[in-house]
Amino acid sequence: MSAEPLVEPVMTQDPIDLLIAFEEASVAPIRPEYVEGTVIVPPQPDYQHSKGAVGLTVQFHTAGLDLAGMGMGFRAAHRDGSTMALVIPDFYVLRREPTELDESYLRAHKGWYPIGMIALVGEVTSSNHAIDTGAKLAAYAAAGIPAYVLINRETWTAHCHTDPVLPGDDPAKAYYEDDTKVALGEPLPLPSPYPTLDTSRFVTA
């Protein structure tokens, strides 16, 4: 899509309440997120984006990973308990079914599950390539998610980032030590217990 993502700096309001206000004020359905102190309203995904993300999720299920899914929102917290990030990944594999404690967290944080539930997270870029390759990558690494799969439709590459590192206390400086990279359309190997992903559905005729 050609539309650019909307970004707004956040002041003192609770980020969760701010996102609710954004949703209520919008005349069209939106799915705002919060990363690095900024509200992000990603562009609506196009057909190829949605088709590809669903296809990757199905591949995880076919490999027996029944906790793969799409659509849920997750909250990452700073060490002091304040909100660090609110993200809605394109796909993910959970560590566990939501427990009673997870469901209590969801209610307390107005619809956001704890990000510690995620074992593998994935994004497919739209026009917001820099967010998925920059701010979101850092947020996932800072949260300690072991693997980040990125389908970059700008560079025509697929990545599996592993070994998150958080140097110091600034989550914006977090990164992944390793990056397995292939051209889009080629098989993308993932660490055990995940399957090698077929990325060919992102290559249009």
C-alpha atoms as an extended CHARMM CRD file, in Angstrom:
* protein
*
       205  EXT
         1         1  MET       CA              0.0000000000        0.0000000000        0.0000000000  PROA      1               0.0000000000
         2         2  SER       CA              1.1190000000        3.5490000000       -0.6080000000  PROA      2               0.0000000000
         3         3  ALA       CA             -0.2950000000        5.1310000000        2.5490000000  PROA      3               0.0000000000
         4         4  GLU       CA              2.2750000000        6.0820000000        5.1490000000  PROA      4               0.0000000000
         5         5  PRO       CA              1.7610000000        4.9930000000        8.7650000000  PROA      5               0.0000000000
         6         6  LEU       CA              0.5790000000        7.6840000000       11.1510000000  PROA      6               0.0000000000
         7         7  VAL       CA              2.8750000000        8.3280000000       14.0960000000  PROA      7               0.0000000000
         8         8  GLU       CA              2.1860000000       10.6020000000       17.0530000000  PROA      8               0.0000000000
         9         9  PRO       CA              4.4440000000       11.3340000000       20.0470000000  PROA      9               0.0000000000
        10        10  VAL       CA              3.0050000000       10.2830000000       23.4050000000  PROA      10              0.0000000000
        11        11  MET       CA              2.9840000000       12.6750000000       26.3470000000  PROA      11              0.0000000000
        12        12  THR       CA              1.9470000000       11.7280000000       29.8860000000  PROA      12              0.0000000000
        13        13  GLN       CA             -1.2680000000        9.8030000000       29.2390000000  PROA      13              0.0000000000
        14        14  ASP       CA             -1.2600000000        6.0500000000       29.8510000000  PROA      14              0.0000000000
        15        15  PRO       CA             -0.4130000000        4.5240000000       26.4420000000  PROA      15              0.0000000000
        16        16  ILE       CA             -3.2450000000        1.9820000000       26.6980000000  PROA      16              0.0000000000
        17        17  ASP       CA             -5.8210000000        4.7230000000       27.2950000000  PROA      17              0.0000000000
        18        18  LEU       CA             -4.2920000000        6.7990000000       24.5220000000  PROA      18              0.0000000000
        19        19  LEU       CA             -4.6970000000        3.9750000000       22.0150000000  PROA      19              0.0000000000
        20        20  ILE       CA             -8.3150000000        3.5500000000       23.0900000000  PROA      20              0.0000000000
        21        21  ALA       CA             -8.8610000000        7.2690000000       22.4750000000  PROA      21              0.0000000000
        22        22  PHE       CA             -7.2880000000        6.9790000000       19.0090000000  PROA      22              0.0000000000
        23        23  GLU       CA             -9.5870000000        4.0880000000       18.1240000000  PROA      23              0.0000000000
        24        24  GLU       CA            -12.6830000000        5.8950000000       19.3700000000  PROA      24              0.0000000000
        25        25  ALA       CA            -11.8000000000        9.0810000000       17.4610000000  PROA      25              0.0000000000
        26        26  SER       CA            -11.1310000000        7.3410000000       14.1620000000  PROA      26              0.0000000000
        27        27  VAL       CA            -13.8510000000        7.3240000000       11.4910000000  PROA      27              0.0000000000
        28        28  ALA       CA            -12.3950000000        4.0750000000       10.0540000000  PROA      28              0.0000000000
        29        29  PRO       CA            -11.2970000000        0.8890000000       11.8300000000  PROA      29              0.0000000000
        30        30  ILE       CA             -7.6690000000        1.1570000000       12.9910000000  PROA      30              0.0000000000
        31        31  ARG       CA             -5.2740000000       -0.9990000000       15.0070000000  PROA      31              0.0000000000
        32        32  PRO       CA             -2.9280000000        1.4550000000       16.7510000000  PROA      32              0.0000000000
        33        33  GLU       CA              0.2350000000        0.2940000000       18.4690000000  PROA      33              0.0000000000
        34        34  TYR       CA              2.7480000000        1.9640000000       20.7850000000  PROA      34              0.0000000000
        35        35  VAL       CA              6.5200000000        1.6350000000       20.3320000000  PROA      35              0.0000000000
        36        36  GLU       CA              9.4140000000        3.8110000000       21.5630000000  PROA      36              0.0000000000
        37        37  GLY       CA              7.1090000000        6.4270000000       23.0850000000  PROA      37              0.0000000000
        38        38  THR       CA              5.1110000000        6.8650000000       19.8840000000  PROA      38              0.0000000000
        39        39  VAL       CA              1.6340000000        5.8440000000       18.7730000000  PROA      39              0.0000000000
        40        40  ILE       CA              1.7710000000        4.0320000000       15.4420000000  PROA      40              0.0000000000
        41        41  VAL       CA             -1.2770000000        3.5530000000       13.2260000000  PROA      41              0.0000000000
        42        42  PRO       CA             -0.1290000000        1.0920000000       10.5490000000  PROA      42              0.0000000000
        43        43  PRO       CA             -1.7200000000        1.2450000000        7.0970000000  PROA      43              0.0000000000
        44        44  GLN       CA             -4.4310000000       -1.3290000000        6.4320000000  PROA      44              0.0000000000
        45        45  PRO       CA             -2.7660000000       -4.5070000000        5.0970000000  PROA      45              0.0000000000
        46        46  ASP       CA             -3.2250000000       -5.2740000000        1.4050000000  PROA      46              0.0000000000
        47        47  TYR       CA             -4.1920000000       -8.6720000000       -0.0150000000  PROA      47              0.0000000000
        48        48  GLN       CA             -0.6440000000       -9.9590000000       -0.5120000000  PROA      48              0.0000000000
        49        49  HSD       CA              0.2770000000       -8.9840000000        3.0390000000  PROA      49              0.0000000000
        50        50  SER       CA             -2.7190000000      -10.7960000000        4.5270000000  PROA      50              0.0000000000
        51        51  LYS       CA             -2.4040000000      -13.8310000000        2.2590000000  PROA      51              0.0000000000
        52        52  GLY       CA              1.2770000000      -14.2170000000        3.1380000000  PROA      52              0.0000000000
        53        53  ALA       CA              0.8400000000      -13.7960000000        6.9000000000  PROA      53              0.0000000000
        54        54  VAL       CA             -1.9950000000      -16.3250000000        6.9820000000  PROA      54              0.0000000000
        55        55  GLY       CA              0.0770000000      -18.7420000000        4.8950000000  PROA      55              0.0000000000
        56        56  LEU       CA              2.9970000000      -18.5700000000        7.3290000000  PROA      56              0.0000000000
        57        57  THR       CA              0.6830000000      -19.1620000000       10.2790000000  PROA      57              0.0000000000
        58        58  VAL       CA             -0.7590000000      -22.2250000000        8.5460000000  PROA      58              0.0000000000
        59        59  GLN       CA              2.7720000000      -23.5710000000        8.0230000000  PROA      59              0.0000000000
        60        60  PHE       CA              3.3800000000      -23.4780000000       11.7760000000  PROA      60              0.0000000000
        61        61  HSD       CA              0.1140000000      -25.3250000000       12.4030000000  PROA      61              0.0000000000
        62        62  THR       CA              0.9610000000      -27.9090000000        9.7520000000  PROA      62              0.0000000000
        63        63  ALA       CA              4.2450000000      -28.5040000000       11.5900000000  PROA      63              0.0000000000
        64        64  GLY       CA              2.2800000000      -29.2700000000       14.7590000000  PROA      64              0.0000000000
        65        65  LEU       CA              2.6860000000      -25.8690000000       16.4350000000  PROA      65              0.0000000000
        66        66  ASP       CA             -0.9340000000      -25.3520000000       17.4540000000  PROA      66              0.0000000000
        67        67  LEU       CA             -0.1280000000      -22.2200000000       19.4570000000  PROA      67              0.0000000000
        68        68  ALA       CA              0.6190000000      -20.2470000000       16.2850000000  PROA      68              0.0000000000
        69        69  GLY       CA             -1.8340000000      -17.4200000000       15.7580000000  PROA      69              0.0000000000
        70        70  MET       CA             -2.6700000000      -13.9290000000       14.5870000000  PROA      70              0.0000000000
        71        71  GLY       CA             -4.5300000000      -10.8640000000       15.8080000000  PROA      71              0.0000000000
        72        72  MET       CA             -3.8670000000      -10.6710000000       19.5550000000  PROA      72              0.0000000000
        73        73  GLY       CA             -2.2380000000       -7.6450000000       21.1670000000  PROA      73              0.0000000000
        74        74  PHE       CA              0.6730000000       -7.8490000000       23.6030000000  PROA      74              0.0000000000
        75        75  ARG       CA              2.1310000000       -5.4860000000       26.1960000000  PROA      75              0.0000000000
        76        76  ALA       CA              5.8060000000       -5.2200000000       27.1210000000  PROA      76              0.0000000000
        77        77  ALA       CA              6.7390000000       -3.4550000000       30.3580000000  PROA      77              0.0000000000
        78        78  HSD       CA              9.7520000000       -1.5380000000       31.6070000000  PROA      78              0.0000000000
        79        79  ARG       CA             11.4350000000       -2.7510000000       34.7730000000  PROA      79              0.0000000000
        80        80  ASP       CA              9.3560000000       -0.2790000000       36.7820000000  PROA      80              0.0000000000
        81        81  GLY       CA              6.1540000000       -1.8290000000       35.4310000000  PROA      81              0.0000000000
        82        82  SER       CA              5.2200000000        1.0240000000       33.0920000000  PROA      82              0.0000000000
        83        83  THR       CA              4.2710000000        0.2900000000       29.5030000000  PROA      83              0.0000000000
        84        84  MET       CA              7.2150000000       -0.0900000000       27.1220000000  PROA      84              0.0000000000
        85        85  ALA       CA              5.3590000000       -1.2740000000       24.0150000000  PROA      85              0.0000000000
        86        86  LEU       CA              1.9030000000       -2.3300000000       22.8160000000  PROA      86              0.0000000000
        87        87  VAL       CA              2.1480000000       -4.4380000000       19.6790000000  PROA      87              0.0000000000
        88        88  ILE       CA             -0.1290000000       -6.5030000000       17.4330000000  PROA      88              0.0000000000
        89        89  PRO       CA              2.1900000000       -8.8320000000       15.5040000000  PROA      89              0.0000000000
        90        90  ASP       CA              1.1840000000      -10.1760000000       12.1060000000  PROA      90              0.0000000000
        91        91  PHE       CA              1.7370000000      -13.7030000000       13.4380000000  PROA      91              0.0000000000
        92        92  TYR       CA              3.2790000000      -15.4310000000       16.4380000000  PROA      92              0.0000000000
        93        93  VAL       CA              3.8450000000      -18.7250000000       18.2100000000  PROA      93              0.0000000000
        94        94  LEU       CA              2.9680000000      -18.7300000000       21.9040000000  PROA      94              0.0000000000
        95        95  ARG       CA              4.8620000000      -20.4620000000       24.6880000000  PROA      95              0.0000000000
        96        96  ARG       CA              1.6290000000      -21.6030000000       26.3200000000  PROA      96              0.0000000000
        97        97  GLU       CA             -2.1320000000      -21.4360000000       26.2640000000  PROA      97              0.0000000000
        98        98  PRO       CA             -3.2590000000      -18.3370000000       28.2150000000  PROA      98              0.0000000000
        99        99  THR       CA             -3.3840000000      -19.1310000000       31.9290000000  PROA      99              0.0000000000
       100       100  GLU       CA             -5.7580000000      -17.6260000000       34.4780000000  PROA      100             0.0000000000
       101       101  LEU       CA             -2.9710000000      -15.1980000000       35.3360000000  PROA      101             0.0000000000
       102       102  ASP       CA             -2.6200000000      -14.2280000000       31.6580000000  PROA      102             0.0000000000
       103       103  GLU       CA             -6.3660000000      -13.6440000000       31.4180000000  PROA      103             0.0000000000
       104       104  SER       CA             -6.2560000000      -11.4900000000       34.5660000000  PROA      104             0.0000000000
       105       105  TYR       CA             -3.4150000000       -9.5020000000       32.9880000000  PROA      105             0.0000000000
       106       106  LEU       CA             -5.5240000000       -9.0750000000       29.8480000000  PROA      106             0.0000000000
       107       107  ARG       CA             -8.4040000000       -7.6140000000       31.8700000000  PROA      107             0.0000000000
       108       108  ALA       CA             -6.1430000000       -5.3790000000       33.9460000000  PROA      108             0.0000000000
       109       109  HSD       CA             -4.4740000000       -3.9820000000       30.8250000000  PROA      109             0.0000000000
       110       110  LYS       CA             -7.6530000000       -3.4970000000       28.7980000000  PROA      110             0.0000000000
       111       111  GLY       CA             -7.1390000000       -6.0940000000       26.0890000000  PROA      111             0.0000000000
       112       112  TRP       CA             -3.3600000000       -6.6410000000       26.0230000000  PROA      112             0.0000000000
       113       113  TYR       CA             -1.7400000000       -9.9620000000       26.9220000000  PROA      113             0.0000000000
       114       114  PRO       CA              1.7680000000      -10.1200000000       28.4740000000  PROA      114             0.0000000000
       115       115  ILE       CA              4.4240000000      -10.2500000000       25.7640000000  PROA      115             0.0000000000
       116       116  GLY       CA              6.2380000000      -12.9760000000       27.6960000000  PROA      116             0.0000000000
       117       117  MET       CA              3.6880000000      -15.4170000000       26.2520000000  PROA      117             0.0000000000
       118       118  ILE       CA              5.4030000000      -15.1750000000       22.8470000000  PROA      118             0.0000000000
       119       119  ALA       CA              8.1040000000      -17.6560000000       21.7920000000  PROA      119             0.0000000000
       120       120  LEU       CA              8.3610000000      -16.4760000000       18.1640000000  PROA      120             0.0000000000
       121       121  VAL       CA              7.0120000000      -13.2850000000       16.6370000000  PROA      121             0.0000000000
       122       122  GLY       CA              6.6150000000      -12.2490000000       13.0140000000  PROA      122             0.0000000000
       123       123  GLU       CA              5.9360000000       -9.1810000000       10.9070000000  PROA      123             0.0000000000
       124       124  VAL       CA              5.2580000000       -8.6150000000        7.2080000000  PROA      124             0.0000000000
       125       125  THR       CA              6.0930000000       -5.1060000000        6.0390000000  PROA      125             0.0000000000
       126       126  SER       CA              3.5780000000       -2.8670000000        4.2960000000  PROA      126             0.0000000000
       127       127  SER       CA              4.6780000000        0.7220000000        3.6730000000  PROA      127             0.0000000000
       128       128  ASN       CA              5.9790000000        0.9280000000        7.2520000000  PROA      128             0.0000000000
       129       129  HSD       CA              9.2260000000       -0.9360000000        6.5350000000  PROA      129             0.0000000000
       130       130  ALA       CA             11.3290000000        1.2150000000        8.8700000000  PROA      130             0.0000000000
       131       131  ILE       CA              9.0830000000        0.4900000000       11.8550000000  PROA      131             0.0000000000
       132       132  ASP       CA              9.2470000000       -3.2880000000       11.4390000000  PROA      132             0.0000000000
       133       133  THR       CA             13.0030000000       -3.2450000000       10.7690000000  PROA      133             0.0000000000
       134       134  GLY       CA             13.7970000000       -0.6700000000       13.4590000000  PROA      134             0.0000000000
       135       135  ALA       CA             11.5190000000        0.2050000000       16.3710000000  PROA      135             0.0000000000
       136       136  LYS       CA              9.6010000000       -3.0770000000       16.4470000000  PROA      136             0.0000000000
       137       137  LEU       CA             12.7440000000       -5.1560000000       16.0730000000  PROA      137             0.0000000000
       138       138  ALA       CA             14.2320000000       -3.3330000000       19.0680000000  PROA      138             0.0000000000
       139       139  ALA       CA             11.0220000000       -3.7270000000       21.0870000000  PROA      139             0.0000000000
       140       140  TYR       CA             10.8670000000       -7.4760000000       20.4680000000  PROA      140             0.0000000000
       141       141  ALA       CA             14.5490000000       -7.8590000000       21.3250000000  PROA      141             0.0000000000
       142       142  ALA       CA             14.1510000000       -5.7610000000       24.4830000000  PROA      142             0.0000000000
       143       143  ALA       CA             11.2320000000       -7.9710000000       25.5210000000  PROA      143             0.0000000000
       144       144  GLY       CA             13.4750000000      -11.0220000000       25.1360000000  PROA      144             0.0000000000
       145       145  ILE       CA             11.4680000000      -12.7690000000       22.4130000000  PROA      145             0.0000000000
       146       146  PRO       CA             13.8680000000      -15.4820000000       21.1930000000  PROA      146             0.0000000000
       147       147  ALA       CA             13.0180000000      -15.3370000000       17.4740000000  PROA      147             0.0000000000
       148       148  TYR       CA             11.7130000000      -12.5760000000       15.2050000000  PROA      148             0.0000000000
       149       149  VAL       CA             10.6900000000      -13.5280000000       11.6620000000  PROA      149             0.0000000000
       150       150  LEU       CA             10.5810000000      -10.5470000000        9.3110000000  PROA      150             0.0000000000
       151       151  ILE       CA              9.2560000000      -10.5650000000        5.7630000000  PROA      151             0.0000000000
       152       152  ASN       CA             10.6370000000       -7.3810000000        4.2110000000  PROA      152             0.0000000000
       153       153  ARG       CA              8.7230000000       -6.6450000000        1.0130000000  PROA      153             0.0000000000
       154       154  GLU       CA             10.8190000000       -3.5460000000        0.3490000000  PROA      154             0.0000000000
       155       155  THR       CA             14.1720000000       -5.3460000000        0.1270000000  PROA      155             0.0000000000
       156       156  TRP       CA             12.6310000000       -8.6420000000       -1.0420000000  PROA      156             0.0000000000
       157       157  THR       CA             14.2910000000      -10.5100000000        1.8080000000  PROA      157             0.0000000000
       158       158  ALA       CA             13.1300000000      -12.8130000000        4.5930000000  PROA      158             0.0000000000
       159       159  HSD       CA             14.8680000000      -12.8460000000        7.9690000000  PROA      159             0.0000000000
       160       160  CYS       CA             14.9510000000      -14.9000000000       11.1320000000  PROA      160             0.0000000000
       161       161  HSD       CA             16.4760000000      -12.8030000000       13.9020000000  PROA      161             0.0000000000
       162       162  THR       CA             17.6220000000      -14.7270000000       16.9930000000  PROA      162             0.0000000000
       163       163  ASP       CA             19.5750000000      -14.1810000000       20.2290000000  PROA      163             0.0000000000
       164       164  PRO       CA             18.1050000000      -10.9070000000       21.5610000000  PROA      164             0.0000000000
       165       165  VAL       CA             20.4700000000       -8.4890000000       23.3150000000  PROA      165             0.0000000000
       166       166  LEU       CA             19.5660000000       -5.5470000000       25.5620000000  PROA      166             0.0000000000
       167       167  PRO       CA             22.7040000000       -3.4950000000       26.2710000000  PROA      167             0.0000000000
       168       168  GLY       CA             21.9990000000       -1.2950000000       29.2820000000  PROA      168             0.0000000000
       169       169  ASP       CA             18.5570000000        0.0190000000       30.1490000000  PROA      169             0.0000000000
       170       170  ASP       CA             17.4550000000        1.6390000000       26.8920000000  PROA      170             0.0000000000
       171       171  PRO       CA             15.0500000000       -0.6960000000       25.0170000000  PROA      171             0.0000000000
       172       172  ALA       CA             15.5040000000        1.3560000000       21.8350000000  PROA      172             0.0000000000
       173       173  LYS       CA             19.1000000000        0.0490000000       21.6660000000  PROA      173             0.0000000000
       174       174  ALA       CA             18.1300000000       -3.6280000000       21.8550000000  PROA      174             0.0000000000
       175       175  TYR       CA             18.9540000000       -5.8320000000       18.8930000000  PROA      175             0.0000000000
       176       176  TYR       CA             19.2790000000       -9.4320000000       17.7330000000  PROA      176             0.0000000000
       177       177  GLU       CA             22.7430000000      -10.9380000000       17.5460000000  PROA      177             0.0000000000
       178       178  ASP       CA             22.0240000000      -13.2710000000       14.6210000000  PROA      178             0.0000000000
       179       179  ASP       CA             20.1500000000      -12.7480000000       11.3570000000  PROA      179             0.0000000000
       180       180  THR       CA             19.4590000000      -15.6430000000        9.0060000000  PROA      180             0.0000000000
       181       181  LYS       CA             18.5960000000      -13.9770000000        5.6910000000  PROA      181             0.0000000000
       182       182  VAL       CA             17.3490000000      -15.3110000000        2.3560000000  PROA      182             0.0000000000
       183       183  ALA       CA             15.8920000000      -13.7690000000       -0.7820000000  PROA      183             0.0000000000
       184       184  LEU       CA             12.1180000000      -13.6070000000       -0.6880000000  PROA      184             0.0000000000
       185       185  GLY       CA             10.7950000000      -16.7320000000       -2.3640000000  PROA      185             0.0000000000
       186       186  GLU       CA             13.5290000000      -18.9730000000       -0.9560000000  PROA      186             0.0000000000
       187       187  PRO       CA             13.0540000000      -21.2940000000        2.0560000000  PROA      187             0.0000000000
       188       188  LEU       CA             13.7850000000      -19.5550000000        5.3670000000  PROA      188             0.0000000000
       189       189  PRO       CA             15.3510000000      -21.8910000000        7.9600000000  PROA      189             0.0000000000
       190       190  LEU       CA             14.2160000000      -21.3610000000       11.5510000000  PROA      190             0.0000000000
       191       191  PRO       CA             15.6830000000      -22.7380000000       14.7790000000  PROA      191             0.0000000000
       192       192  SER       CA             14.2340000000      -25.9050000000       16.3220000000  PROA      192             0.0000000000
       193       193  PRO       CA             11.3820000000      -26.7010000000       16.8930000000  PROA      193             0.0000000000
       194       194  TYR       CA             10.1210000000      -24.5150000000       14.0600000000  PROA      194             0.0000000000
       195       195  PRO       CA              9.7650000000      -25.5330000000       10.4020000000  PROA      195             0.0000000000
       196       196  THR       CA             11.6380000000      -24.0840000000        7.4620000000  PROA      196             0.0000000000
       197       197  LEU       CA              9.2370000000      -21.5020000000        6.0410000000  PROA      197             0.0000000000
       198       198  ASP       CA              8.1540000000      -21.3820000000        2.4260000000  PROA      198             0.0000000000
       199       199  THR       CA              8.2250000000      -17.6760000000        1.4880000000  PROA      199             0.0000000000
       200       200  SER       CA              7.2880000000      -18.1680000000       -2.1690000000  PROA      200             0.0000000000
       201       201  ARG       CA              3.7240000000      -16.9050000000       -1.6840000000  PROA      201             0.0000000000
       202       202  PHE       CA              5.1460000000      -13.4020000000       -1.2280000000  PROA      202             0.0000000000
       203       203  VAL       CA              6.5800000000      -13.4580000000       -4.7480000000  PROA      203             0.0000000000
       204       204  THR       CA              3.8200000000      -12.3970000000       -7.1360000000  PROA      204             0.0000000000
       205       205  ALA       CA              3.7820000000      -13.2970000000      -10.7880000000  PROA      205             0.0000000000
